[in-house]
Amino acid sequence: MTQVIGYAALVVILAEGGLGTKWKEIRPALPSAVALSTIGVALSVGVTATAAHFLVGLEWRQALIIGAVVSSTDAAAVFSVLRRVPLPSRITGTLEAESGFNDAPVVILVVAFSTVGPVDDWYLLVGKIILELAIGAAIGLSVGWLGAYGLKHVALPASGLYPIAVMAIAVTAYAAGAMAHGSGFLAVYLASMILGNAKLPHAPATRGFADGLGWLAQIGMFVLLGLLVTPHELADDILPALVVGLVLTAVSRPLSVFLSLSPFRVGRREKLLMSWAGLRGAVPIILATIPMVTGIEGSERIFNIVFILVVVYTLIQGPTLPSLAKALRLGDSSEASDLGIESAPLERLRGHLLSVAVPRGSRMHGVEVAELRLPPGSAVTLVVRDGESFVPLPSTVLARGDELLVVATDPVRDAAEQRLRAVAKGGKLASWLGTDREHAG
């Protein structure tokens, strides 16, 4: 029951992560993220399993299972920590994409190693992983594109239905991928990423809804996993867990990061931070239940070691990540915050209402309404400031914390949003700085 509910919770967490992943940030990082989630995982599994066999004394099958289980970075942990740390987009994009991608090959490896009987030849296992990933990717991209197309062209009767529809599409992607013998986890992440970048109606509300479901999924997972743990049985496995975790954190993860990213132009400081940011959470503990279900000898010990390792090293790595980023001078707090825009379609009026929140750090602060230079067919009709609303004049100066109501007709809706985001990034000189062209592309 814990495994089934854990899988369902992981689907929700991956969907929430995909909806919050910005394509413009991860697009340059895709090759490095794919390398980390494939070559990096293989290296990590090999090094960690070798340490578990020779230093802890586990049998090779048990050592391989532990190596595979802990080699997956936890999507929930990575998403929740990284979005509070002001890092450059190339780092967050790589780590977020890696955490979304690497669950799929790791699940395949854990299931293969946990199957009673001889393990498949390595080339058959690699071929199976590639095939399942390809099927999952194809289904995820297809379901995500079809779902986004449908939600853009169908006006639902209530705004509260949009978040439910988006999550239903994400779950459909997982189900279709699993039924096609592909990677359902990769399918749900890719489908959600397409939906999250498709400029759907009520997108901020949808992300808020998914974020709430994600937190419920994490809480539910830890409650169920806690029920499986017997405290007095953990004492004998504390030292082995600390040893395996130390090898994983200090050797396996850095080695996989440095070797996987060697073909890419990634600096030494970035690699050091990515090595420390390989966070583990509830997902490895859920994967550790697979050998218990399949009846592998010593599965209870595997679960205990993974549980202790995850708890101890998550408590060490998560809180220290911001300090390490600051020490490596990789903080990016000066970067302008992205503009929050929520769109509500006006089907019969053939228009859109754009609700725009001006965040701290936005260069829209100090810009007059007339200097926004919105395209013809769109206008700022209302400003809410300090709880009071008023109709702005062309000379009204915008400020941090303002909420704007922008009305735009169908043909200029996208152009109006692009212009607003351009001003938020480049200020009143956005046109001369080339920001409009950057966002339009």
VEXNU-824019 format. One record per residue (C-alpha): residue number from 1; x, y, z. Coordinates in steps of 0.05 Angstrom, whole numbers. Layout:
# VEXNU-824019
SITE/voro/xx/yy/zz
SITE/NUM/X/Y/Z
...
This chain:
# VEXNU-824019
SITE/voro/xx/yy/zz
SITE/1/0/0/0
SITE/2/57/48/17
SITE/3/90/34/-50
SITE/4/26/47/-90
SITE/5/10/110/-52
SITE/6/83/131/-57
SITE/7/82/123/-133
SITE/8/18/165/-136
SITE/9/50/219/-93
SITE/10/112/219/-137
SITE/11/68/231/-198
SITE/12/38/292/-164
SITE/13/107/318/-143
SITE/14/135/310/-213
SITE/15/73/344/-242
SITE/16/82/403/-194
SITE/17/156/407/-211
SITE/18/142/405/-286
SITE/19/90/460/-281
SITE/20/139/505/-245
SITE/21/198/491/-292
SITE/22/212/549/-340
SITE/23/230/526/-409
SITE/24/274/586/-422
SITE/25/317/567/-362
SITE/26/325/492/-375
SITE/27/330/495/-451
SITE/28/405/512/-450
SITE/29/415/462/-394
SITE/30/380/402/-426
SITE/31/444/367/-453
SITE/32/479/372/-385
SITE/33/416/350/-348
SITE/34/409/289/-394
SITE/35/482/272/-383
SITE/36/474/276/-307
SITE/37/411/234/-307
SITE/38/441/178/-350
SITE/39/517/176/-348
SITE/40/518/208/-280
SITE/41/469/158/-251
SITE/42/508/99/-279
SITE/43/573/125/-249
SITE/44/540/138/-182
SITE/45/508/69/-180
SITE/46/575/35/-195
SITE/47/616/74/-144
SITE/48/564/71/-88
SITE/49/550/-3/-99
SITE/50/624/-19/-97
SITE/51/631/18/-31
SITE/52/570/-16/-2
SITE/53/599/-84/-21
SITE/54/671/-76/3
SITE/55/662/-27/61
SITE/56/596/-49/90
SITE/57/597/-123/69
SITE/58/532/-126/31
SITE/59/521/-178/-24
SITE/60/528/-151/-95
SITE/61/454/-151/-109
SITE/62/438/-114/-45
SITE/63/495/-65/-59
SITE/64/470/-52/-129
SITE/65/400/-39/-104
SITE/66/425/11/-53
SITE/67/469/44/-105
SITE/68/411/52/-153
SITE/69/362/75/-99
SITE/70/405/132/-72
SITE/71/431/154/-140
SITE/72/367/190/-157
SITE/73/361/262/-134
SITE/74/293/275/-102
SITE/75/249/321/-144
SITE/76/210/348/-85
SITE/77/273/364/-45
SITE/78/308/397/-104
SITE/79/247/438/-126
SITE/80/231/463/-55
SITE/81/303/482/-38
SITE/82/328/511/-104
SITE/83/268/558/-113
SITE/84/287/591/-47
SITE/85/361/599/-66
SITE/86/378/656/-115
SITE/87/423/616/-162
SITE/88/438/630/-235
SITE/89/386/600/-282
SITE/90/436/553/-315
SITE/91/448/518/-249
SITE/92/375/514/-226
SITE/93/354/493/-296
SITE/94/405/436/-297
SITE/95/388/411/-227
SITE/96/313/416/-236
SITE/97/314/380/-303
SITE/98/361/327/-275
SITE/99/315/313/-216
SITE/100/256/307/-263
SITE/101/292/261/-312
SITE/102/332/214/-268
SITE/103/274/182/-231
SITE/104/257/143/-294
SITE/105/323/105/-305
SITE/106/332/94/-231
SITE/107/264/61/-223
SITE/108/280/15/-281
SITE/109/347/-3/-249
SITE/110/317/-16/-180
SITE/111/263/-61/-209
SITE/112/314/-99/-251
SITE/113/361/-110/-192
SITE/114/302/-129/-146
SITE/115/275/-183/-191
SITE/116/286/-252/-162
SITE/117/333/-291/-207
SITE/118/394/-271/-247
SITE/119/401/-199/-268
SITE/120/395/-186/-343
SITE/121/458/-176/-383
SITE/122/480/-104/-380
SITE/123/468/-91/-454
SITE/124/396/-117/-449
SITE/125/385/-73/-388
SITE/126/413/-11/-423
SITE/127/369/-25/-484
SITE/128/308/-33/-439
SITE/129/323/34/-405
SITE/130/331/70/-472
SITE/131/267/41/-500
SITE/132/225/58/-438
SITE/133/253/128/-436
SITE/134/238/139/-510
SITE/135/166/114/-502
SITE/136/155/156/-441
SITE/137/184/219/-473
SITE/138/141/210/-536
SITE/139/77/200/-496
SITE/140/92/257/-448
SITE/141/106/307/-503
SITE/142/44/285/-542
SITE/143/-4/287/-483
SITE/144/24/353/-459
SITE/145/16/386/-528
SITE/146/-54/359/-538
SITE/147/-75/380/-468
SITE/148/-47/450/-476
SITE/149/-81/458/-544
SITE/150/-148/435/-515
SITE/151/-145/481/-454
SITE/152/-127/541/-498
SITE/153/-186/530/-544
SITE/154/-240/509/-494
SITE/155/-268/558/-442
SITE/156/-285/518/-380
SITE/157/-348/541/-342
SITE/158/-309/557/-278
SITE/159/-238/581/-265
SITE/160/-229/529/-211
SITE/161/-234/474/-263
SITE/162/-169/494/-298
SITE/163/-122/468/-242
SITE/164/-161/403/-238
SITE/165/-159/395/-314
SITE/166/-84/407/-316
SITE/167/-70/355/-261
SITE/168/-117/306/-296
SITE/169/-77/313/-360
SITE/170/-12/302/-322
SITE/171/-39/238/-290
SITE/172/-64/216/-358
SITE/173/7/223/-385
SITE/174/33/178/-330
SITE/175/-21/126/-341
SITE/176/-11/125/-416
SITE/177/64/118/-409
SITE/178/59/62/-359
SITE/179/7/24/-400
SITE/180/52/30/-462
SITE/181/109/-2/-421
SITE/182/147/64/-422
SITE/183/170/110/-366
SITE/184/108/141/-336
SITE/185/149/186/-291
SITE/186/185/217/-350
SITE/187/119/224/-387
SITE/188/85/262/-330
SITE/189/144/309/-321
SITE/190/149/327/-395
SITE/191/74/335/-402
SITE/192/71/380/-341
SITE/193/130/421/-366
SITE/194/94/434/-432
SITE/195/30/453/-395
SITE/196/68/499/-349
SITE/197/100/537/-406
SITE/198/39/540/-451
SITE/199/10/606/-423
SITE/200/-55/572/-402
SITE/201/-112/610/-370
SITE/202/-105/619/-294
SITE/203/-34/592/-296
SITE/204/-12/622/-228
SITE/205/-74/592/-195
SITE/206/-58/525/-227
SITE/207/13/527/-201
SITE/208/-12/545/-131
SITE/209/-61/487/-132
SITE/210/-6/439/-155
SITE/211/41/466/-102
SITE/212/-10/451/-48
SITE/213/-21/380/-75
SITE/214/54/371/-77
SITE/215/61/388/-3
SITE/216/4/341/15
SITE/217/38/286/-25
SITE/218/104/297/11
SITE/219/70/297/80
SITE/220/31/235/63
SITE/221/93/199/39
SITE/222/132/213/102
SITE/223/74/191/146
SITE/224/68/125/110
SITE/225/143/114/108
SITE/226/148/129/182
SITE/227/98/72/195
SITE/228/146/23/162
SITE/229/205/42/206
SITE/230/219/4/271
SITE/231/265/50/311
SITE/232/300/-4/353
SITE/233/320/-40/289
SITE/234/356/21/261
SITE/235/414/20/311
SITE/236/454/-35/276
SITE/237/449/0/209
SITE/238/469/71/230
SITE/239/544/63/216
SITE/240/534/27/149
SITE/241/485/82/128
SITE/242/534/137/147
SITE/243/590/103/109
SITE/244/549/93/46
SITE/245/523/164/51
SITE/246/592/193/60
SITE/247/617/156/-2
SITE/248/555/179/-41
SITE/249/563/252/-20
SITE/250/638/259/-22
SITE/251/657/212/-78
SITE/252/601/185/-122
SITE/253/562/249/-132
SITE/254/622/295/-146
SITE/255/653/243/-192
SITE/256/589/235/-232
SITE/257/580/310/-237
SITE/258/651/326/-258
SITE/259/656/269/-309
SITE/260/586/277/-337
SITE/261/593/352/-347
SITE/262/665/350/-373
SITE/263/642/358/-446
SITE/264/602/420/-428
SITE/265/626/490/-411
SITE/266/610/487/-337
SITE/267/656/522/-287
SITE/268/689/488/-228
SITE/269/649/527/-178
SITE/270/584/507/-212
SITE/271/604/434/-211
SITE/272/621/438/-137
SITE/273/553/467/-121
SITE/274/517/416/-164
SITE/275/556/361/-129
SITE/276/530/385/-61
SITE/277/459/398/-88
SITE/278/445/325/-103
SITE/279/390/324/-51
SITE/280/354/260/-30
SITE/281/284/258/0
SITE/282/225/211/6
SITE/283/232/183/-65
SITE/284/293/139/-50
SITE/285/257/112/11
SITE/286/197/94/-32
SITE/287/243/59/-82
SITE/288/273/20/-24
SITE/289/205/-13/-14
SITE/290/210/-47/-82
SITE/291/258/-102/-59
SITE/292/213/-113/2
SITE/293/154/-127/-44
SITE/294/194/-173/-90
SITE/295/222/-212/-32
SITE/296/297/-198/-40
SITE/297/338/-226/18
SITE/298/360/-171/66
SITE/299/309/-121/39
SITE/300/292/-97/110
SITE/301/365/-78/120
SITE/302/366/-42/53
SITE/303/306/-2/74
SITE/304/336/17/141
SITE/305/402/38/111
SITE/306/368/81/58
SITE/307/321/112/110
SITE/308/378/133/156
SITE/309/421/158/98
SITE/310/366/201/70
SITE/311/346/232/136
SITE/312/417/247/160
SITE/313/446/275/95
SITE/314/383/314/76
SITE/315/387/350/143
SITE/316/461/365/128
SITE/317/457/384/54
SITE/318/392/423/49
SITE/319/405/477/102
SITE/320/478/487/81
SITE/321/464/495/7
SITE/322/451/571/11
SITE/323/514/582/51
SITE/324/555/542/1
SITE/325/526/582/-57
SITE/326/545/646/-22
SITE/327/615/621/-7
SITE/328/625/601/-80
SITE/329/598/670/-100
SITE/330/543/639/-142
SITE/331/485/678/-112
SITE/332/444/715/-163
SITE/333/398/757/-119
SITE/334/408/819/-163
SITE/335/372/786/-221
SITE/336/303/817/-234
SITE/337/245/774/-210
SITE/338/200/745/-263
SITE/339/134/780/-272
SITE/340/72/744/-247
SITE/341/17/746/-299
SITE/342/-50/711/-294
SITE/343/-95/707/-355
SITE/344/-171/698/-355
SITE/345/-204/688/-423
SITE/346/-266/728/-441
SITE/347/-295/680/-491
SITE/348/-356/720/-514
SITE/349/-319/787/-515
SITE/350/-259/756/-552
SITE/351/-210/786/-503
SITE/352/-168/772/-442
SITE/353/-158/801/-373
SITE/354/-85/799/-351
SITE/355/-74/805/-277
SITE/356/-2/829/-268
SITE/357/35/829/-201
SITE/358/98/872/-199
SITE/359/148/834/-154
SITE/360/207/861/-115
SITE/361/267/870/-160
SITE/362/224/883/-222
SITE/363/249/940/-266
SITE/364/177/959/-279
SITE/365/184/999/-214
SITE/366/187/1073/-231
SITE/367/159/1064/-302
SITE/368/100/1107/-322
SITE/369/39/1073/-352
SITE/370/50/1109/-419
SITE/371/122/1084/-420
SITE/372/98/1013/-421
SITE/373/80/1025/-494
SITE/374/31/967/-497
SITE/375/8/947/-567
SITE/376/-57/978/-594
SITE/377/-115/938/-570
SITE/378/-90/932/-498
SITE/379/-90/980/-439
SITE/380/-79/983/-364
SITE/381/-148/994/-336
SITE/382/-138/987/-260
SITE/383/-82/991/-209
SITE/384/-86/963/-139
SITE/385/-35/994/-90
SITE/386/-34/983/-15
SITE/387/-104/954/-17
SITE/388/-134/1012/-55
SITE/389/-154/1010/-129
SITE/390/-155/1067/-179
SITE/391/-157/1079/-253
SITE/392/-87/1100/-275
SITE/393/-69/1160/-317
SITE/394/-15/1156/-372
SITE/395/31/1192/-323
SITE/396/18/1144/-265
SITE/397/84/1115/-239
SITE/398/83/1041/-224
SITE/399/115/1014/-160
SITE/400/136/948/-129
SITE/401/77/911/-101
SITE/402/27/940/-150
SITE/403/-24/896/-182
SITE/404/-47/916/-252
SITE/405/-108/896/-291
SITE/406/-93/896/-366
SITE/407/-146/885/-418
SITE/408/-123/857/-485
SITE/409/-159/834/-547
SITE/410/-146/764/-575
SITE/411/-97/785/-630
SITE/412/-51/824/-584
SITE/413/-55/783/-521
SITE/414/13/749/-530
SITE/415/46/814/-553
SITE/416/20/851/-492
SITE/417/47/798/-444
SITE/418/114/797/-480
SITE/419/119/873/-474
SITE/420/102/871/-399
SITE/421/155/818/-386
SITE/422/205/858/-428
SITE/423/194/921/-386
SITE/424/198/880/-322
SITE/425/267/855/-343
SITE/426/295/916/-380
SITE/427/256/976/-354
SITE/428/232/1032/-397
SITE/429/291/1022/-445
SITE/430/271/950/-460
SITE/431/262/964/-535
SITE/432/332/993/-543
SITE/433/363/938/-501
SITE/434/334/884/-545
SITE/435/291/854/-490
SITE/436/229/853/-533
SITE/437/261/811/-586
SITE/438/290/764/-534
SITE/439/222/750/-504
SITE/440/186/748/-570
SITE/441/234/693/-593
